Each structure stands twice: as C-alpha cells, then as structure tokens.
Amino acid sequence: MKLELEELFGFPDSTSIFGGYDANGIVEIKSSGFGASGELWFSTGEVYLFYKQLKKSFEDLSGEASFSSTEHNLEFKCTFTWQGHIMCTGFYKEYPAQENELRFEFLSDQSFIPSTLKDLKEFVQMYGGPKGIK
C-alpha cells in the first residue's frame, strides 16, 4: 500500500476539522493479483494518529493500527500477530457514493515496519499532529 501527497490545504495557518491539514493524494493498493489506484482525500491528523498507533504496536509487538480517511473511502487495520506477522485488512472506494470497492487482506512480516515508521515520522515532523505544526 502506498499513499502519495499531492496537495495540502491551509498549511501552516488553517487546520482541518479532521485534525492537521486537509490533503489530497493518490493511494495505490496491491494485494495478490488485485489492485486499485485512485484519488484520496485525507488529513495529516489522520496520518498522525495512524503513525502513533503503528509505533506503539511495533514497540509492544502486539496491538493494531487503523486508518480511516476523511470521506471514509479508505479504511484499513493492521493487526500484529504473535507469530511476528502483520495482517492488514480493509477496503478502498475511489468514489464513496458508488458501490464499486476493493476489499483487501494481506499478511506480511514486521521487517518493513521500521522503514514505514521512518517515513511516517518525517511526515509527522513536517506537518505536526491534530493541531498542525503550531
């Protein structure tokens, strides 16, 4: 799964009601032979909350981290298992009003988490938490 920031609104002066700053980007999801790619509206505060949950779960080697976008068209949960794996489940709908959606589930090991946390930390340092950078 990959999320790219395309546009940021209100930075650094005006924060979103969803926390942080409103953002527009592109999400790409690949699971086995299936995939989806499309536009996504989200807030930097939502990314911050996911980062905090993922960091704690990785430190504890248990728990889960979840993400839900502003329009609820991308939702997923990553659950740490006792075997050292992570199960990610969720769905993505490019257009919330349409019924067409990709439901996904993939299992991975925890070896990719440090690089993911590094990238998320840089994002959070740049855009701050639910109150922005001020």
C-alpha positions as CSV (number, residue, x, y, z in Angstrom):
1,M,0.0,0.0,0.0
2,K,1.3,3.4,-0.9
3,L,-0.1,6.9,-0.2
4,E,1.3,10.0,-2.0
5,L,0.6,13.5,-1.0
6,E,-0.4,15.7,-4.0
7,E,-1.9,18.9,-2.4
8,L,-2.0,20.3,1.1
9,F,-4.6,22.9,2.1
10,G,-4.3,25.6,4.8
11,F,-0.7,24.8,5.7
12,P,0.5,26.1,8.1
13,D,-2.2,28.6,9.1
14,S,-5.5,26.8,8.9
15,T,-6.2,23.4,10.3
16,S,-8.8,20.8,9.3
17,I,-11.8,19.8,11.4
18,F,-10.4,16.2,10.9
19,G,-7.1,17.2,12.5
20,G,-3.9,18.6,11.0
21,Y,-4.4,19.9,7.4
22,D,-6.7,18.8,4.6
23,A,-4.9,16.9,1.9
24,N,-5.4,15.3,-1.5
25,G,-3.3,12.5,-2.8
26,I,-3.1,9.2,-4.6
27,V,-3.5,5.8,-3.0
28,E,-2.2,2.6,-4.6
29,I,-3.0,-0.8,-3.2
30,K,-1.8,-4.2,-4.4
31,S,-2.9,-7.5,-2.9
32,S,-2.1,-10.7,-4.7
33,G,-3.2,-10.3,-8.3
34,F,-5.7,-7.5,-7.5
35,G,-5.1,-3.8,-7.0
36,A,-6.6,-0.3,-7.1
37,S,-5.2,3.2,-7.6
38,G,-7.1,6.5,-7.3
39,E,-7.6,9.8,-5.6
40,L,-7.9,10.1,-1.8
41,W,-8.9,13.0,0.4
42,F,-7.4,12.7,3.9
43,S,-6.0,14.8,6.7
44,T,-2.5,15.0,8.1
45,G,-4.0,14.4,11.5
46,E,-5.4,11.1,10.4
47,V,-1.9,10.1,9.3
48,Y,-0.5,11.2,12.6
49,L,-3.0,9.0,14.5
50,F,-2.1,6.0,12.4
51,Y,1.6,6.7,13.0
52,K,1.2,6.8,16.8
53,Q,-0.8,3.5,16.8
54,L,1.7,1.8,14.5
55,K,4.7,2.9,16.5
56,K,3.1,1.7,19.8
57,S,2.1,-1.6,18.3
58,F,5.6,-2.2,16.8
59,E,7.2,-1.3,20.2
60,D,4.9,-3.7,22.0
61,L,4.9,-6.3,19.2
62,S,1.2,-6.5,19.6
63,G,-2.0,-4.5,19.0
64,E,-3.3,-2.8,16.0
65,A,-3.1,0.4,14.0
66,S,-6.1,1.7,12.0
67,F,-6.7,4.4,9.4
68,S,-9.9,5.9,8.1
69,S,-9.8,8.7,5.5
70,T,-11.8,11.9,5.7
71,E,-14.5,10.6,3.3
72,H,-14.3,7.0,4.7
73,N,-13.4,5.7,1.3
74,L,-10.1,4.1,2.6
75,E,-10.2,2.2,5.8
76,F,-7.8,-0.4,7.0
77,K,-6.5,-2.0,10.1
78,C,-3.1,-3.6,10.6
79,T,-3.0,-6.2,13.4
80,F,0.2,-7.5,14.9
81,T,0.1,-11.3,15.5
82,W,2.1,-13.3,18.0
83,Q,4.0,-15.1,15.1
84,G,5.7,-11.8,14.1
85,H,3.4,-11.1,11.3
86,I,1.0,-8.3,10.5
87,M,-2.4,-8.8,9.0
88,C,-3.8,-5.8,7.1
89,T,-7.4,-5.8,6.1
90,G,-9.6,-3.0,4.7
91,F,-11.3,-1.5,1.7
92,Y,-10.9,1.3,-0.8
93,K,-13.6,3.0,-2.9
94,E,-12.4,5.8,-5.2
95,Y,-15.9,7.3,-5.2
96,P,-17.7,7.0,-1.9
97,A,-21.2,7.2,-3.5
98,Q,-20.5,4.2,-5.8
99,E,-20.7,0.5,-4.7
100,N,-17.5,-0.4,-6.5
101,E,-14.8,-1.2,-4.0
102,L,-11.7,-3.2,-3.4
103,R,-11.7,-5.3,-0.3
104,F,-8.2,-6.4,0.6
105,E,-6.3,-8.6,3.1
106,F,-2.6,-9.3,3.1
107,L,-0.2,-10.8,5.5
108,S,3.3,-9.6,5.9
109,D,6.2,-9.8,8.3
110,Q,7.2,-6.9,10.6
111,S,10.5,-6.3,8.8
112,F,9.1,-3.5,6.7
113,I,7.7,-1.6,9.7
114,P,11.0,0.3,10.6
115,S,11.2,2.0,7.2
116,T,7.4,2.7,7.2
117,L,7.8,4.3,10.7
118,K,10.8,6.4,9.4
119,D,8.7,7.7,6.5
120,L,5.7,8.5,8.8
121,K,7.9,10.2,11.3
122,E,9.3,12.5,8.7
123,F,5.7,13.3,7.5
124,V,4.6,14.0,11.1
125,Q,7.6,16.2,11.8
126,M,6.8,18.2,8.8
127,Y,3.0,18.6,9.3
128,G,2.6,18.0,13.0
129,G,-0.3,16.3,14.8
130,P,-4.0,17.0,15.1
131,K,-3.3,20.7,15.8
132,G,-0.9,21.1,12.9
133,I,2.6,22.5,13.5
134,K,1.7,25.5,15.6
